[in-house]
Each structure stands twice: as C-alpha cells, then as structure tokens.
Amino acid sequence: MWRTRAAAACVICRSLANKSYGIKRKTPPQNLHLASRSLHHPSYPSSKFPRPPLRISIQLFSSLNRLPLRKAKLLNVKYGYQLRRNFWLARLASRLLKIRYLILGSAVGGGYTAKKTYDQWKDMMPDLDEYKWIVPDFFWELDEHIDLEKLIKALPDADDLAKLLPDFDKIGESFASLKGFFSPGSPGETAFRATDQGYDNDKQFKKQGLLGELILLQQQIQQHEEEARRATGQYNMGSSQQKRKVSDKEKIDQLQEELLRTQLKYQRMLERLEKENKELRKLVLQRDDKGIHQRKLKKSLIDMYSEVLDILSDYDANYNTQDHLPRVVVVGDQSAGKTSVLEMIAQARIFPRGSGEMMTRSPVKVTLSEGPHHVALFKDSSREFDLTKEEDLAALRNEIEIRMRNSVKEGCTVSTETISLSVKGPGLQRMVLVDLPGVISTVTSGMAPDTKETIFSLSKAYMQNPNAIILCIQDGSVDAERSIVTDLVSQMDPQGKRTIFVLTKVDLAEKNVASPSRIQQIIEGKLFPMKALGYFAVVTGKGNSSESIESIKEYEEEFFQNSKLLKTCMLKAHQVTTKNLSLAVSDCFWKMVRESVEQQADAFKATRFNLETEWKNNYPRLRELDRNELFEKAKNEILDEVISLTQVTPKHWEEILQKMLWERVSTHVIENIYLPAAQTMNSGTFNTTVDIKLKQWTDKQLPNKAVEVAWETLQEEFSRFMTEQKGKEHDDIFDKLKQAVKEETIKRHKWNERAEDSLRVIQHNALEDRSISDKQQWDAAIHFMEETLQSRLKDTESVIEDMVGPDWKKRWLYWVGRTKEQNIRNETKNELEKLIKRDEEHAAYLANDEVTTVRKNLEARGVTVDPCLIKDTWHQIYRRYFLKTALNHCNLCRRGFYYYQRHFVDSELECNDIVLFWRIQRMLAITANTLRQQLTNTEVRRLEKNVKEVLEDFAEDNEKKVKLLTGKRVQLAEDLKKVREIQEKLEAFIEALHQEK
C-alpha cells in the first residue's frame, strides 16, 4: 500500500509540474512534493544532518526474518505539450493573482515542515521493517492488475487538490507533542540514549539472529551497570562527598528503572504487533483454505524437515551414515517442569500429567508449525485434535499416555520408541522438539532395575548429536546441588555451544531462596560448571494442572513485572518469559539447520552412490524392490496360485478323494466288517452282519472321516500349488512368506459344519443299494476286491517274514541267519500250517486244547514256546490262508454275474463278498463326487477369502514382513530406498530453505 501511494504521489507531482510550466521536461527532485521525494528519491538528502536510525531494545526480542520488499512498477505517464497562451490579459491576470503558485508554495512549505518533523520522529521510533511481511504477497502484485493510467486520469486538478490537502497546522501540533516526549531529558530519550551507545557493537551481531541480539543486550546492560558501579565507587573515598554520592546513586537507580520500564513498554508493543500479525495470518490462511486465492499451498518448511526426521528415526544407520540433523532435545530432572515448558511453547496442555510420578515414558517428538487452526495430530493417524476444545485435549492426553504404555515392553519402565506428534496453530514458532523421560537419581519400587541407566543412555544418544540443541531444564524451587542433569549436559556439551539453560518455577525460588543473588548466579552461569549459550528464567503456572495457557501467561507476566529480580537488575528483561525463550530456541534451531543440513545431504548422497554400486555388482538383472514391493509381488503370486485351485478338473478331484478316503477306511472295512462277516456259516448271516456293521459305521465315523479326507486333500493341493517351483521364474525369497500364509490360512479355515449331516444321508443311501446293474460293474467290483486282498496279503506275508526270519534262499544269498526267537516262531509256524492242512475249514480262532497240543508237539522237539506266542503266530498264519482263499473265490466269481442276477438260485456259488465290495466302491465314488462339489463350489472360495484376509493382516504387520522377507537382497533394497527418500526430501527442504532466505 505504501508503494502504491508513493507511485500516485510521484505522478501527482509530475502532473503539477507539467501543468505549471507547460513544457515537457524532467522535474528536479527539489521541486517535487516532499512526501514523493522521501519515498521515491531516498538518495536526495532531506535534512542537512541526517540522524542514523536508532536500534532500540524492541529489536532484541525479535527473531523475525527481514524480507526485502518488492519493487513496485511505476508507470511512465506522458503528457503532451501545452500551448503557450498569447493573450496578454490572461497572462497579466495569472501573474497578478498567482493562485497556482500560492497553492503549490503552501503545499511544499507545509510538506517540508511535516517531513522534517516526521524524520525526527521516525528516527526515534523502533525499526519495524522486519514486520513488513505481515502484508500478504499478493498485495505487491496489485500494480499488475490495476490500471494506474485510469487512476491518474481520475486524479483532481491542482485547484481541487488544494481542497484535499490536510491541515498541516494540526499535524505540526501532533508532531510537536510527540517530539516533546523524546526531547532531551525526557524518560524516552534517556532510555534510547542507553541503547544508542551500543550501536556500533550491534553491527557485528546483525546476522547472528535473536541469540546475538540477546548477547548484545546483555553486554549493553552490563556496561551500564559497570558504569553505574564506577560512578558509585568514585565517591566512596571521602565522607565529605556523601551528599553527592547519594544524589548520583538516586540518579543511577532512576536510570535503571527507566530502562526497565522502557524495555517492558516495547516488549508489550512487540507482543501486540505479534498478536495482530497472528490474527492477520490466520485470516489469510483461512481464506486460502476456502479457495479464495487460487494459489497452490506448498508444504511448510518445518513439516518437510519433520518428515526427514521421521524417516531417519526408522532408518537403520548402516554404512557409517549417522543422523546428525538438528532438533531441540529437552532434558531435565524428573518433575523439573520440562512438560510445562513444552506446553507453554506449544500453547496447549497436551501432555499427561501426574503428581510426582514418571509420566514421560518414551521420547515424544513434537513438530511445531504455523497454521490457521490450533490442532494436533499423530504421524500415523489422520485424526485431528482441536486444541481449543477441552474434550479433544483430554482425548489427546489419553492417547499419548496409551501410546507410551504400549511402547514399553514387559519388564521395562521406559521405551526408546519415539512418538511423533505435530502441533499447528497461529503464532507458533517453527521447530522440532524431543521430550525425553526425566533423569532420576534413585530407582523406586515398581520400576525396572535398569531404569536409571536406560534414561541416561537414551538422553546421551540424543545429546551426542553434534547439531542437537540441548534445552536443559532446571527446577528453581529446589537446591541447585541436587540437580543431576547439569552434570550430564556438561559431559555432552562441555563448551556450551549448543546448550540453552532454563530455570523454572522462579516464583517459588524467589519466595524460598534466602539470598536472591543465588538466582542471579544461576542465570549468569556462575553457580554451575556447566556452560550455556543462553540463560532463561520462566514461570509455568501455580502448580494447578487445570490452569489454562492464557492464565499462566498472565500470571508469568504479572510476576516478572512486580518481581524484585528484574527491578534490581538481577535478571534482564530478555532472559525472562517463555515467549522470549521460544523465540530464542527457534532462532538457534534454524541457525543450526542452515549450517548443517547441506553437509548431511552430501553424506546421504555418498551413501546412496555406495548402495547403488553394491546393488549393480550383486544383482545386475533384478529390479530394486524393497520389502513392501516384494510383498505385493508375492501377494499377487499367492492369489494366482489360489485361483489355480479352481482350475483343477473334477476328475482329478474325485480320483484323489476316492483314493485317500479308501486308504483311510480300508483297514476298518477289512478288519471290522469283511473278516468278521466272512467267517459266518451262511450267506444270510453274512449279509445281516455286513448291514449292521455298515449302519453303525455310517452313523458314527464315516462322514467325519470323509470330511477330514476332503480337508486334507484341499490342503495338499493348496500346498502343492504354493510350493511348486515355476522354473527359472521361481524366486526362493518368497518361500518363507508363502509357507507362513499357507499355515495361517489352514489354521483359520474350517469346513462347513452342516456338510457331515448331508454327507451321512448320501453315504447311507449308497451303502443300502445292492443292485449291480451290469457285468462291467461286477467285474470292477471283483477287480477292486482282488486289489484290496492282494495288498492285505502282501502286508501279511511281510509280517510273517519278520516273525520267522529269512527263508533258505536269502540265508544262502545274503549270508543272514535267524535269531533264536525267529527259530521258535518258525517251528511254531510249521506246526500251525500242519493244523490248517488237516482242517481247511478251520475257524479263525484256536481252541485251548489245540494250543496245548501244538505246545506239547513243539516241546517234544525241544522247543519251548509260550501259548500267547502260539496264538499270535496263528493269527497271521490263518489270515494269510483266508486271504488266499478269498482271492481264489474271486476268480470263481468272475463268472457269477449270471447267478447273481438269478439271486444264486440253483447254484452252489455265493458271491456276497463281491456285492459288499461293490457297495463300498460305489459309496466311495458317490462320497468323492459330493466332496468335490463342496470343494469347488464352497470351500475353495472360502479358502481364497481366508488367504486374502491373511495377506491383508500381514501387510499391516511390519514386524511380520521383516521376519518373513529377509536376506541381503531385501535389506540392501530397503536401505537404498530409505537413503534415496531421505536425500530427495533433504534436497527439497534445502531448496525451500534457500527460497525462504
């Protein structure tokens, strides 16, 4: 707005000059209006002895960057020649009246007087150039959108302009009254003279930021105090000069009070300007959020920096690349007020509070940035907590406490896992702070034995970063000798080049400490051996957890205004209040960032080159897939393999199901159904026994066995597809993941519970059917029975061979012999075979007298044998004899289908065992078909759904992915991705940082 008015004033002057003289020429600066000359011709002297601009104490409290104003584009307005009038009457009238000259002369004279008074007033006022950034950037682009030519044409003529000129008499009176305030001898002049003496020394701190200004102010005030003490000491030699000494002392005290009053006055002025700035920026940001200005809002500088720190916290520092990026590390003794100081800086009560107990159990990274609304949110959550609402504040404190307790492992008290929190709000200073657990001297009950050492090591790990700013918090209400943190900070930063000392609870200290000079010694750094870059004293409330931030600010300001520590100059005005502390910390933080961030970017650039070279040498034909990308690739392969289950042919399913089901139930059918029924005397008894046993089997065991077989079949097919190698395309890096997915899916999958009930009815109906329709089915049943009996016969002969030992061929060919027990078994076998030859229709069991006869016959040959051994050997001998007889019967029944159709009438051949095996075979086929339908229609889809759920759960579990996707290749790709991301974000941050400069 200033430049727009200046441009208009300059054009007015040119217009007046051209209209006055009627010629086209360049008007000299001395003929222009004084306001125009002072704005557009700064090189032209406005006074004979220009006074250098004063740098008063308000500048010592500011950390705002001075942004250069953009140059406004002035329009070159051209006017044509005015014709010189030749009428003598008009010329005479104009010379006599000279109205135009009177108006112009009055304007120039009044303007000169106002300019002279304004310059004097401006020299005495504080330099507010660094607040010009309050005006939004779009304002300076108004000249591109506003047609100044039309504006100039709309300006009034000289006659009309005279009517619009202000009353310079009133302006002069106002300037005179303001000048009187700053006249020599006035309080304002006295205060300003105290700061003028350090003007030359201020040049060397011009570019050092707020910390340099604080040091300068401290040096200036110390210089005034030294001069005051020297002035006082000069008159201590003689008693005759006592009266003059008292008057000088009063003058010194008056000077100190005036200086303090002036500092507080301009401190309040600064706070008022910052409050207005906060409201203005909030309004601008809100309008931008609503889309009024079609500008694309970029990510804030502090948010970009915080993202880099978040990535670095997850990055495993390999390849000698360490995280040396700056952050503000907040350390202090337990209950020293660390949390309260952070809350005052964040302007919200965001942390859980407790009465004397440890509340900070893990590091909390807080990123402060400016925004239109006062909100907070976690890095891994999208929920915003409105810090202006008490219910949201309570929810935020509860969430932080829950996250802290969840991060603490069993058997521990504190955790090294960092909780990342972002706080935005109007007027917040941009910085990144890390709140660490309070340092303790003694481990109390309920704490882990290593709690003290863990806190020490955690604090050292953060403070050993050479670019970290250490914010050392000391409780002012307790004895300084009880502090532990000062010794720890002295070890990590012995020179104090990056330490800021904060003394909390100064209000309690002033009441309790007998000697106030002790507080002065602490703030001046003379009590502790610890050195620091700056010292601050703050008050963080009255100890009531329900106090609001605003009430704490008011209490702090009121305390320091009335405190004797300030009135007696034990504390300096720039060393008090959390407002000054936050400004100083923010200024130091950004200074450290600008000095170190480019070096860190170069280090990560070199690390990236090394990792890329290692990848090219080890895996030249593979893409650089990190763990998440590999998981997505494996996920797609697994889903493709599950889909392959639906492509298995029904014939293949039924063959596998029928084969596995018969393997599972064949023993029961032979041992518990067929053999007992076959030992009956007639066919009627055989069929009755078979029917009863089949009914019992179907009701109790068969459906359950069938479902088990189907589920095992599905598992085997699923495992076969999952573990089957795809030739050259097979990647063994996915094997552990596929195995884990398979096991978890099988664990979660459950067969439909109603399947057994429907299957039981189908199996019962299949076994009730005895009608063999054609010769082909008859032959198939005979073949099925022969295969089953031959398999059982082979197993029985193998058992007998193990009992009696090798025969004579093997003994001669392989030079093996029989044991003593095998010889006894062999003699018993021979004796029992004689018994079967004598009675081919012998029953399945030996009578007791037959056992005695066999034993006596063996004893007669000198073989002592136990009756149990005789019965055991008989079971296997009779079983072999029965199976051979049944196989011979199968051969006889090959031509029995004709008799079967006639129900074996007029025939001695009975083939009921063939009908039994046909019923079993048909039941197996129908059961396999039913199970196949359940598999393809229901269970495969449910299995696919379970696989997707397992993959989704694994995708959200980073620990699971790290455990299942391992190896040098994965770790190298993961490190390469992280380093690239860090480098790219650092470069983007550096570019934005340079643009902000």
JOQUI-V311004 format. One record per helix or strand of 3 or more residues. SS is the DSSP state (A for helix, B for strand). FROM is the first residue (numbers start at 1). TO is the last residue. If there is no record, write none. Layout:
[[SS/FROM/TO] [SS/FROM/TO]]
This chain:
[[A/2/21] [A/29/31] [A/34/40] [A/57/61] [A/88/97] [A/99/124] [A/129/134] [A/137/145] [A/148/153] [A/158/164] [A/168/181] [A/187/196] [A/199/205] [A/209/233] [A/239/289] [A/301/314] [B/328/333] [A/338/346] [B/362/370] [B/375/378] [A/390/407] [B/415/425] [B/431/435] [A/451/463] [B/469/475] [A/480/482] [A/485/492] [B/499/504] [A/506/512] [A/517/523] [B/534/537] [A/549/562] [A/564/567] [A/573/575] [A/578/618] [A/627/647] [A/650/678] [A/683/723] [A/727/729] [A/732/748] [A/755/768] [A/775/804] [A/808/814] [A/820/838] [A/848/860] [A/867/895] [A/897/901] [A/912/956] [A/958/964] [A/968/996]]
